[in-house]
Amino acid sequence: MGFNTPDHDTMARLRDEAENNHKAYWAENGNGYQPTGQYFPGFESGWNDACAALSSGNDIPGDVAGWAKQRAQESGKNADDDWEWEHGFKAGAEAAKQAGSN
């Protein structure tokens, strides 16, 4: 199985769909919780990191949640909204892998 790095339009479409789903989930289930806005940059970071790894012939780590936590810490994320950035990161990494797999 190979990997072809998806174009920016594909990333933007998948990112926007994922972010809209994230916001819709919290609107329905969040008891007033308002997303912090960290999902969007997390998704893009996960997408970019996954594309870099996959296009160089590597795979993304099996523990995507652990990878997201590590990258959040390396990026200096605020502990209060780390989880939302990490959730976006995981979604972005998995979307990139799926979009570029052939």
URCORTA-V723779 format. One record per residue. N is the residue number from 1. RES is the residue in one small letter. PHI is phi in degrees with one decimal (none if undefined). PSI is psi as a letter, one per 30 degrees, with the letter a starting at -180 (999 if undefined). BURIAL is I if it has 24 or more other ideal C-beta (glycine too) atoms within 12 Angstrom, else O. Layout:
BEGIN
<<N	RES	PHI	PSI	BURIAL> <N	RES	PHI	PSI	BURIAL>>
END
This chain:
BEGIN
<<1	m	none	k	O> <2	g	-100.8	l	O> <3	f	-135.7	k	O> <4	n	-115.3	j	O> <5	t	-58.5	k	O> <6	p	-67.1	l	I> <7	d	-77.5	l	O> <8	h	-61.7	e	O> <9	d	-63.0	e	O> <10	t	-65.0	e	O> <11	m	-59.5	e	I> <12	a	-62.1	e	O> <13	r	-64.3	e	O> <14	l	-67.3	e	I> <15	r	-62.7	e	I> <16	d	-64.5	e	O> <17	e	-62.0	e	O> <18	a	-65.1	e	I> <19	e	-67.0	e	I> <20	n	-63.4	e	O> <21	n	-64.1	e	O> <22	h	-61.5	e	I> <23	k	-64.7	e	O> <24	a	-64.4	e	O> <25	y	-58.5	e	O> <26	w	-70.5	e	O> <27	a	-64.0	e	O> <28	e	-87.5	e	O> <29	n	-119.7	g	O> <30	g	-93.2	g	O> <31	n	46.4	h	O> <32	g	90.1	f	O> <33	y	-63.7	k	O> <34	q	-112.7	k	O> <35	p	-52.3	k	I> <36	t	-82.5	f	I> <37	g	91.4	g	O> <38	q	-85.5	f	I> <39	y	-62.5	e	I> <40	f	-57.5	e	I> <41	p	-66.7	e	I> <42	g	-64.1	e	I> <43	f	-59.6	e	I> <44	e	-63.7	e	I> <45	s	-65.1	e	I> <46	g	-62.3	e	I> <47	w	-61.2	e	I> <48	n	-63.9	e	I> <49	d	-64.2	e	I> <50	a	-65.4	e	I> <51	c	-61.3	e	I> <52	a	-62.8	e	O> <53	a	-66.7	e	I> <54	l	-68.5	e	I> <55	s	-73.1	f	O> <56	s	-94.0	g	O> <57	g	91.7	g	O> <58	n	-94.4	l	O> <59	d	-108.1	l	O> <60	i	-81.1	l	I> <61	p	-58.2	k	O> <62	g	-63.8	e	O> <63	d	-96.0	i	O> <64	v	-65.0	e	I> <65	a	-63.5	e	O> <66	g	-65.4	e	O> <67	w	-62.8	e	I> <68	a	-62.6	e	I> <69	k	-61.1	e	I> <70	q	-60.1	e	O> <71	r	-67.4	e	I> <72	a	-63.3	e	I> <73	q	-64.0	e	O> <74	e	-64.1	f	O> <75	s	-88.4	f	I> <76	g	70.7	h	O> <77	k	-67.8	k	I> <78	n	-70.6	k	O> <79	a	-56.3	e	O> <80	d	-67.2	e	O> <81	d	-121.2	g	O> <82	d	-55.7	e	I> <83	w	-59.4	e	I> <84	e	-71.8	e	I> <85	w	-61.7	e	I> <86	e	-62.3	e	I> <87	h	-61.8	e	I> <88	g	-63.8	e	I> <89	f	-58.6	e	I> <90	k	-59.9	e	I> <91	a	-62.9	e	I> <92	g	-65.3	e	I> <93	a	-63.1	e	I> <94	e	-69.4	e	I> <95	a	-65.4	e	I> <96	a	-62.7	e	I> <97	k	-60.9	e	I> <98	q	-67.1	e	I> <99	a	-66.8	e	I> <100	g	-97.6	f	I> <101	s	-76.9	k	O> <102	n	-141.0	999	O>>
END
